[in-house]
Amino acid sequence: MQNKRKDNTNARLFAMKLAAAVLSAAVILLITVVFVKTAVKKDKKEIKSKPPEQLPEVSQAESIPDRSIDEDMLKNNFTYYAVGPEQLHKGLLSDESFDESGGGLLPIFNALFDKDGSQIASLEDNTLKCHSEMINPLNQMLTAFYSSTKLRTILISKAYQPKTVQQSEAYDHYDIYGNYLGYYADPITEDSEPCAEHDNGFSIDFCVYDGNDKIRQLTAEDKYSWFEKNCYKYGFILRYPEGKEQFTQKEYCPAHFRYVGKAAANIMHEKGLCLEEFAELIKNYSYDKPLTVNTEEKMYMVYYIAAPESGDTLVQIPTYRDGEMLPFEISGNSADGFIITVSLDDSFTLKDNAYTELDSSSLS
């Protein structure tokens, strides 16, 4: 009987020890789980608050890489294009007055609105026109200026004016907001006479409307310096830049801009040239060894071919393998030859090497 009681007592003691051990294990397990969860939660918070060690590089502006021209493609793929002597004074880079009889002029009014239809600039004279090739680049430049500065104060004061309209004749006047002011004639003054270059259809003058009917000529000051710094991106140049008087024979004029196309404008900007210097520089480049330039959109080759004393000039133009000519533009230099600009595609370019260089100091 005593042995039985002893066995029962031992069983109860064993059960109690076993229960205590299980309880201790459960407590330890619970503490471990809580600790791990806390550590993980804390670690997650720390990771969430930390920036990545290295962010991926993001290109701010997608532009084509600098490339050089494939001379073998040029040598083996070209044709001849005949240009008559009457073209010597025609084109983007010539000084010829525009012939209205041939058409090709558009009202500058068409360039004064952004894509949403909001007016971003104004005209001093609603009869002013420009060459059709210039209307879209002008609109793009005015839109970019407005996007950058939020200013609607630009007033185009001078450009091509039809020969049938004289400064002494009356015409409709509008203010910067397009409100009708009346039908009257402007007084003729020396300052109101457009320079001869406006007759080519590629030149414009800017003024600034300061409010309260105050209009002043554009200067390269404050936000308006944007035009001198950025016009080349849209194919324009400051026609009479400061420090180039010996070449242009004109005083510095910060308000007078000329459209010359993106290739020529980018070259002049890169090399710090005025139009007269560019016309001399390009004579050093031929079809076989052209001057190449990479813009944000594409690559161009530019070269010169001298005109013969009489007859047509045979100009080499690169072609695709099927014989079709690449997009090109020919302009006379109003003196002794032609400047050819060709838009290149990938089949005529090599990677990683830009610009055929020539020291522009040789012009001085």
C-alpha positions, 0 to 999 in steps of 0.5 A: 500500500505504501509502495502504491502511494509512493508510486502515485506521488512520484507520478504526480511529481513527474507530471508536474516537472513535465508540465513545468518544462513544457511551460518553460519551453512555451515561454521561451518560444513565445519570447523568441517569436516576439523578439524575432518579429520585433527585429524584423519589423524594426529592420523593415522600417529601417530598410524602408527609410533608407534610400537605395545605395545607387540609383539608376542613371536617367537621361535628361534629354534623349539626343543622338550620340555624336557620329561621323560620316561613312566616307565609303558610303559617300564615295559609292552612293551619289548622283549629280544634280544640276543647278542653274546660275539663276539659283546663285542668289536664292536660298536660305543663305543668300541675300536675294529679295523674295519674289512674291509672284512665286508664292511661298509666303505665309502670314506671321500671325499663324505662328503666334499661338501655342498648341492649345490655341493660346496667343503667346506673341503678337504682331505690330503690323498684321501685314507682315509675312515670312517664308513658309519654311520658317513659320513652324520653327518660328512658332516652336521658338516662340512657344519654347520662350513662353514655356520657359518664361511665361511671358507673352510680351514679345512683339514682332515688329519687322519682317517681310512686307508685301510690296503693295503695302507701303509704310505710309498706307493705312492698315488695321492695328491690333494690340498685344492681346489681339484687340482691334485698335483701328485703321490708320497709317503709321508715321514714316521714320528712319527707325520704322524702315525695315532693313533690306534683309527683311525682303528675303522672307527669313528675317524678323525683328523682336520688340517687347511690349511692357504694358501701358502702350510702351514698346521697346526693342528687344535686348539681351537682358534678363529673361529676354537673353533666352533668344540669343542663347537658344535661337540656334536650336530652332534654326535661327541666328542673331544676324548682327552679333556683338564683336562681328562688325568687321564681317557684317558691316552692321552694328550689334543688333540684339533684336534682329534674327535670321532663319538659316536652318538647323544645320547652319545655325548649330555650326555657327553657334558651336564655332562662334561665327556670324553668317559671313564667316560661315560662308567663308568657312564652308568653302573649305569643305567638299562633298568628299570631305564635308563638314558634319554636325549632330543636332538633337534630332539628326546628323547633317553634312554641309559642303560647298561647290563653286559655280562655273563662269557660265552654265549649270553647276553639277552638284553631288548629292548622296543617294540610298542604295536604290538610287533615291537622293537623301533629303537635301537643300541647296542655297546660293551664297550670292557670290561664287558658289552653292552651299549644300545641306544634306540630312543623313540617316544611319546608313551614312554614319559611323558611331562615336566621333563628331564634327569635322573640325577646322580652326575658325581663326583662319578667317581673321 
